[in-house]
Amino acid sequence: MYSFADGTLTPFQPQAGRVFALGLTYADHIRETGEKGDKPVIFMKSCVPDVTPASVSTPDAAAMVAAIANIDSTLAKWLPGRFSPLPALLDYEVELGMVLLDDCKSGDLATPAGMPRVGFFLANDITARSVQVAGQGSERRLDFWAASKSLPGFLPVANQVWCPATPSADKLPNVTLKTLVNGELRQSAPTSNIIYSPLQMLQLVSQSAPGGRLRAGDIILTGTPAGVAMSVPRWKRLLGSLMPRRTVIEKGIGGSINNPKFLRPGDTLQVSADWLGSFSLSIR
């Protein structure tokens, strides 16, 4: 693991790169979501990094239905009739982010010697879980994941990036990721709990990138530890696999409306990662 002395902190000025997100990279988070977790999921966020914003807005029902309609117009017509209005089920995911400082392609990443220069930063992957749940049972499930995490303001990041002096295929910054909501600790885990190395994560992302190419400025979100608002026991996921898709969606959203852990207007959200920094924002 890297210590602070192994690199330098500089102001984070995100470029116009792509945002690739990895999911299911912590064993405890895999357990709390009831997912198989035999391999990470990979998708792209279409929102841009927002450096230390003061707040994030809860999306309205129209914005979420529009996001769903881009993937499944039939579902988007049905869903508003089941909920009035469609709840956001706004969730938080503290994450360690990586930003590429060099171009690279999948072939370069075949060996540790091909590890490019990267920087590390703190991020919060905000999610409208109702949009994500709408993808249950869909062949385009990860498109719903991407849509649920790509609404305006859904990628707040810290204002600094830490760059190691020497690239390493298997080292991450030795920090503990934490999330507090209204002062209550919700997430706390060391980055050593990530079950993939930086090189492995870049290999996976490059395989999903057009032409197998990653560019300087591209961002990779490395996943979140346990403690998010939405948790699903494995038995419930197995039961849901036997039920009609729309029943699963309706029960998944309806059964979560009264969960007090979801973010609501007026809440204060704080994330930190030791010497990588911290930031707070209010929910509107």
Secondary structure, DSSP 8 states (H G I E B T S, - for coil): -B-GGGEEEEE----S--EEEEE--BHHHHHHHT---SS-EEEEE-S--EES-SEE----HHHHHHHHHTT-HHHHHHGGGTSSS----EE--EEEEEEESS-EEGGGGGSGGG---EEEEEEE--EEHHHHHTTTT-TTHHHHHHHHT-STT--EE-SEEEEESS--SS--B--EEEEEETTEEEEEEEGGGBSS-HHHHHHHHHHHSGGGEE-TT-EEE----S--S----HHHHHHHTTS-HHHHHHHHHHTTTT-TTSB-TT-EEEEE-GGG-EEEEEE-
